[in-house]
Amino acid sequence: MDSDLSILTISATKPDGQPAAMLSEMGINIVPVEEEDNVDRYIISKRLAIERWTGSSFLQGIVDRTLFTSAVYLGENFSNPIMIIEGEVSYDCRGINPQAVRGALGRLVLLHGVNVLSTPDVEETVNLMAMLARQEHEGIPEMSLIPKRKAIDLPDMQRRVVEMLPGCGMVIARDLLQSFGSIRRIATATQEEFLSLPGVGKKKAAEMYSTLNAEYESVDTEKDLEDAIEAAPDLLFREPITMLDRQHYICTEGRERHIVDMVFLDPSENELILVELKRGKLTEEHYHQIRRYLDNAYKSQFLLSYLEKGMAIRGVLATVEECEFEVGAGDVSVCIVDKKRAIQVVKRLRRRLPEDGENHGDTEARRGRGIGEHGESGL
């Protein structure tokens, strides 16, 4: 696991137990949380909590019904509750019918909405919890949904590449390769040439031609969006504004680490602006995220040096995805970034092409504070 786990915090009902000690040794911050019952619970976030049950405690929990009271609590308080059953579940030592265990598992999943996972030992449980905590904090990396298999030979690999074109199965891919002779010639073929092949109609020919020739236009990561806003601040702002930092760390006394995407200074309004960027639709969790940044800003010496001068501070939630998310707080506003413009800026940066009349050596954002496309956002 390559990530810096010191940025993670897990609240544990058994902070002195073996799993908590192992998580702490990995660098994760463990915060004790009181619990009346003898439950081994790990709270990752407001939506994610994990309960650890050994094989024997799981069976005992079925007998004394504590398993189900825990399930009710998890289901009512967390939108993504997980139970980990660790080690072997030995029916014989407890005299429990396996059918009763299967029924209990079904009840957990279907009635209470609890995700049930199994691990062979405490080490795997701890590694799994650390992975879930990291993914909850950083997000899950995107992955291709195209099934992969090892190519038999070069022709097989070539066919598989061509099969990725719209409407191309194995037969059409083979026909394309036989007709054009190589992937390079397919890539440079005209729409009319595609139409001349058996089984390829106007729609399929147009889709194949477009796929091979259209410009790649996408904001793939939040970093892309950060780069675009740094290069073209008027995606977010109207008035002159200065970017102070990107990926700014705020470390609290409790060793929690918050990472603010971008920090701007608005001299005309004498205020700091903390910006949190998202590619998808904004949610309530994103609001709580920017709220935490604002509430802990004074714990950053860098930000505090400005706040001590009497500067105000506010937050901005920005995304390229159209949504109707609203916030009630006056110090947090929402902006929908013009996606087409952002893509054009990203494309220019990828090719390192300067915008007409733009001096990229000027690090101060000249176009300023305000709003992107949606004037009602109030930036």
N, C-alpha and C positions, 0 to 999 in steps of 0.2 A: 504494500500500500504506500504509494509515493507521496500522498498529500500530507500537509502539516496538520496533524490531528490536534495540536494545541489550540486550534481555533474552535474546537468542538466542546460543548458542555452537555453532560447528561446528568439528570437528577435521578438519584437512586434511593430506594427505600432501605437498602442494605449497603450503605457506603463502605462498611468494613468487611463485606463478604469477598469471596475469591474473585467473582466476575468483575466487581467494581475495582478491586486492586489491580487486576490484569488490565482493565481499561485505562486506569490511571498510569500504569507503567508504559502504555502506548502513547501517553501524552495527553489523553483526553481529560478534561476537567470534570471531576465528580462532585456534585453538590448534593448534600443529604436532604432528604425530604421525609417528613414524618408520615407514618402510616400505622393505623391502629392494628390492623390484621397482620399476620405473619406472611406478607406477600412480597415476592421478589420482583419489583417493578422498576423499569428504567424509562424515564420520560425524555424523549428526544426533542420534541417540539410541541407546540400547542395542538397539533393534529396527530402526532405519532407517539405511541407508547408501547413498550414491550414488556410482557410478563414472562418470566422464566420458570418453568416447571420441570423437575426431574421426572424420570419415568415413574418412580414410586410416589412422589407427591402428586403427580397427575392422577394416578389411580385413587389415591386417598381423597383428592379433591372431588372425584366423581361420587365417592361414597358419602362424604360429609357435605356435599353440595357447595363447598367453597369455590370450586372451579366455576360454577355458574354465577355465583354472586360477583366474582371477579369479572366475568364476561359482561354482566349487566353494567358494572361500573365503567369498564373500558368502552363499551358501546355507547354509553350516554355521555362520556366526557371526551372521547377522541374519535375523529373521523377515520383514522387509519390505525385501529388497534391490532396488535400482534401477540400471539402466544407462541412461545418456543418450548417444545417438549424435548428435553435433553436426555439422551441415553436410551437404554432399552426399556420398553414397557413390558414387564413380566407379569402376565396374567395369573400364572400358577401361584405365585407367592401371596397374592391377595384373594385368590379364588373368585375373580371377577370374570363374568362371561365376556368373551371378545365382542359379542354382538352389542353389549351395553357400552363398550368403549367406542365402537363405531357410531352408535346412536349419540353418544356425548359429542363426538367430533362433528357430526352433522348438525347438532343443536348449536354448537359454537359458531359454525360457519353460516348456517341458513337462518337461524333465529336471531342471533346476537351480532352477526356481521363481523366476527373476529377471524382474522387470518391466522391459520395454524401452520407453523413450520416445525421441522424436526432436525435436530443436530445430534451427532454421535457422542459429543463430550463437551466439557466446559470451554475448552480452547476454541472449538469451532463456533460455539455460541457467542463468545466474546468477539471473534473475528467477524461474525455475521452482524452483530450489533454495531461494531465500529464501521462496517461498510454501510449499513443502513443510515447511521448518523451522518456519515460523510455525504452520502447521496442526498439526504434530506437537506443538508446545509448547502451543498454545491450544485445540486441538480444532477440528473442522470444523463450521461453523455448519449448523444444520438447514435443510432446504429442502423446499418442498412438492413432492410427487411427482405432483401433478395437472398434466397437460399444459396449457399456456397458448397461446392464439391470440388474435389481435385480433378483437374482436366486429365483426360486419358492421354492426349497428345496435342500437338499444335493445332491441327484442324478442329479438334473438339473445342479448344480454347477460343478459336476464331468464331466458331458457330455460337458459342455462349455469349460472346461480346455482341454479335449482331442480333441475337435473340432479345436483347434489352430494348431494341427499337419498338415503337408502338405497333401492336398487331403482328409482331413477328414471333412465330413459333419455330420449332426446329426445321420444319419443311421450308418455310419462306426464307429463313436464315440461310439454309443450304443453297436454295435457288439464287439468292442474292450473291453469295460468294462464288457460285459457279458462273453466274452471268458477268459479274464485275471483276472477279479474280482476286481481289484483296479488300481488306477493310478500308484502306486508304481510298480506293476508287469508289467504294460505296459512300464514304463520307463526302466525296466531292461530286456525287451524282446529282443530276437535275431532277426536278419533280416529274418531268416527262419521261425520263429514263426509268424511274420507279414504276410509272403507269404502264410501261410496256411489258412488265412482267406478269405472268399468269397469277391470278389470285390477289393482285394489288389494285384496288379501286382508287377513286379520286381522294376520298377521305384518308385512307391509309397512306397513300403516297404523300399527301400534304402533311400529315402528321410526322412521317419519317423525315421528310425534307426539313420541316420546321425544327425538329429535335436536333438534327445534325447541324443546322445553320443559324439558329436563333442565338442571340447574345445571352450569356449566362447572367441572369439578373436575380439576385437573392441577397437578403441580409441573413447570413447563416448563423451568426453568433452574436451575443451581446457585445463582444469585443468589436465586431464590425460596426455596430451601432455607436459605440463609444468613439471609434476612429472617425466615423462620419460626423458626429457632433463636434469633436475637437477640430476637424477641418472646416466644418460649416456650422458654426454656432447658431446661425439664424434658423436652423431646423427647430431650435427650441426658443431662442431669444430674439428680441427686436432691438433693444438698446445696447450700447457698448458694454461688454462684459469680459471678465478675465478668468480663464481657467487656472485654478490653483493646483489641482492634483487629480490623479486618477487612481482608482483602487486604494483609497485612503483607509488606513487601519485606525480603528478606535479601540483601544484596549482598556477594559474596565478593571476595577480593583479585584473583582472576582475572577480575573484572568479570561473573561470572555473577550472575544475579538470580533468586532463588526467591520465589514468591509464596504465602504461607500464607493459606488461606481465612479462618480465625478463630483468635484467640489469647485464651485464658481464664486467669484466675488463680483458683486454689482455695486460699483462705487456710487452710481447715481442714487441708489436707494439705501446705501450704507448697510448692506446685508450680505450674509453668506447664503449660498444656495446648495443644498445637498441633493444630488440627482441619483435616482435609482432607475435603471433601464431594464425593460423587458421586451422580448420579441413577441410574446403571446398576449392574450387578454389579461387585463389587470384583475386582481382578486383582493379580497379582504386581507389575506395574509401578506400581500405586498404592501398594503397600507400599514399594517403592524410593523413590517420590516423598516419602512422609512421612519415610522414613529420611534422605533428603538434608536435609530441613528440620531434623530433630533434630541431625544431625551438624554443620550449619552455623549453628545457632542463636546460638552465641557470637559470630558475626560481625555480628550485629545489635546495635547499641549499646543499643537499646531493651530487647531481651531480655536482653542481657548485664547491664544494670543490676539485673535481678531475680536472675539466676544468681549474680552476685557476692555476693548476700545469703545464699547457701547454698540457694536454692530448687532443687528437683528439676524435671525436665522430662520430659514424656511426650507421645506422639502418639495421636490418635484418627482412625481411618478410619471414616467414616459414610456410609450410603447409605439410600435409601428402597426399594431393590430387594432382595427376599428372595434371599439367597445363603448359601452355606456356607463362605465364605472364612475361613481361619484364619491367624493369624500366630504365629510361634514366639517372637518377641522379647517380653520382659516389659515393655518401655517403650512398646509399641504395642498398642492394643486396637481391636476392631471393634464397631461398633454399628449395628444395623438400626433406622432411625427409623420410627416408626409412620406409615405413609404417609397413612392416613385423617386422623389428627390433624394432620399437617403440611399437608395440603390445606385443612383447615378454618381453620388459622391463616393460610395464604396468602390464602384467600378473604376473611377478615376484614380483612387488611391492604390488599387491593385495594380494598375498600369503605371502609377506614378506620373499621371498626366496633370499638370497644373490647370486650374480653371482660368479662363480668359481674364486677364487683369488682376489675378490674385497673387499676392506675395506670401508664399508659404513660410517665409522666414519670420513673419510677424506672428508672435505667439499670442498676442492679445486678440480676443474675439471682438471684431469691429461691428458686428451686425446686431448684437444685442439682446437685451432683455425683453421678454414679452411672450408671444404665443406662436405656435406653428400654424397649421391650417385652421385649427378650431379655436376661434377667438374667444369662445365661452370658457376655455380652460382657465383663464385668469393668471397665466404666468407673467 
